[in-house]
């Protein structure tokens, strides 16, 4: 009689713990799915914006390169002259 009462109590406690575990697991799973979907969507949007902006960025850099090279090329004689004057003095 004591054994069957303890067995029934143990079964109820285990059933209650299992129900709590199932509820917590389901809630955590739902939260994880929501967070995962939100993070995935945000990252996809950011990478999409970056990916769509890259051609314009490359065009800007590519079109600016001749001016940069011209500036550097035109400044070279003055730089060399300055270096030579410092070397001679």
C-alpha positions as CSV (number, residue, x, y, z in Angstrom):
1,X,0.0,0.0,0.0
2,X,2.8,2.4,0.9
3,X,4.6,1.3,-2.3
4,X,1.6,2.0,-4.5
5,X,1.1,5.4,-2.9
6,X,4.7,6.3,-3.4
7,X,4.6,5.0,-6.9
8,X,1.5,7.1,-7.7
9,X,3.1,10.2,-6.2
10,X,6.3,9.6,-8.1
11,X,4.3,9.2,-11.4
12,X,2.5,12.5,-10.7
13,X,5.7,14.3,-9.9
14,X,7.4,12.9,-13.0
15,X,4.4,13.8,-15.2
16,X,4.3,17.3,-13.8
17,X,8.1,17.8,-14.4
18,X,7.7,16.4,-17.9
19,X,4.9,18.8,-18.6
20,X,6.9,21.7,-17.3
21,X,9.9,20.6,-19.3
22,X,7.8,20.4,-22.5
23,X,6.3,23.8,-21.9
24,X,9.7,25.4,-21.3
25,X,11.2,23.6,-24.3
26,X,8.4,24.7,-26.5
27,X,8.7,28.3,-25.3
28,X,12.5,28.4,-25.8
29,X,12.2,26.8,-29.2
30,X,9.7,29.5,-30.2
31,X,11.9,32.3,-28.9
32,X,15.0,30.8,-30.7
33,X,13.0,30.5,-33.9
34,X,11.9,34.2,-33.6
35,X,15.4,35.5,-32.8
36,X,17.0,33.4,-35.5
37,X,14.5,34.6,-38.1
38,X,15.0,38.2,-37.0
39,X,18.8,38.0,-37.0
40,X,18.8,36.2,-40.3
41,X,16.5,38.7,-42.0
42,X,18.5,41.7,-40.6
43,X,21.8,40.2,-41.8
44,X,20.3,39.4,-45.2
45,X,19.1,43.0,-45.5
46,X,22.4,44.4,-44.5
47,X,24.4,42.2,-46.9
48,X,21.9,43.0,-49.6
49,X,22.4,46.7,-49.1
50,X,26.2,46.3,-49.1
51,X,26.1,44.0,-52.1
52,X,24.0,46.5,-54.1
53,X,26.2,49.4,-53.1
54,X,29.5,47.8,-54.2
55,X,29.2,48.5,-57.9
56,X,28.7,52.2,-57.3
57,X,31.6,52.2,-54.8
58,X,33.9,50.5,-57.3
59,X,32.8,52.9,-60.0
60,X,33.6,55.9,-57.8
61,X,37.0,54.6,-56.8
62,X,37.8,53.6,-60.4
63,X,36.8,57.0,-61.7
64,X,38.9,58.8,-59.0
65,X,42.1,56.8,-59.7
66,X,43.3,58.8,-62.7
67,X,43.0,62.1,-60.7
68,X,44.9,60.5,-57.8
69,X,47.6,59.2,-60.1
70,X,47.9,62.6,-61.9
71,X,48.2,64.4,-58.6
72,X,50.9,62.0,-57.4
73,X,52.7,62.1,-60.8
74,X,52.7,65.9,-60.9
75,X,54.0,66.1,-57.3
76,X,56.9,63.7,-57.9
77,X,59.4,66.2,-59.4
78,X,58.9,68.7,-56.5
79,X,59.4,65.8,-54.0
80,X,62.5,64.7,-55.7
81,X,63.8,68.2,-56.0
82,X,63.2,68.7,-52.2
83,X,65.0,65.4,-51.4
84,X,67.9,66.3,-53.6
85,X,68.2,69.7,-52.0
86,X,68.2,68.2,-48.5
87,X,70.8,65.6,-49.6
88,X,73.1,68.3,-50.9
89,X,72.9,70.6,-47.9
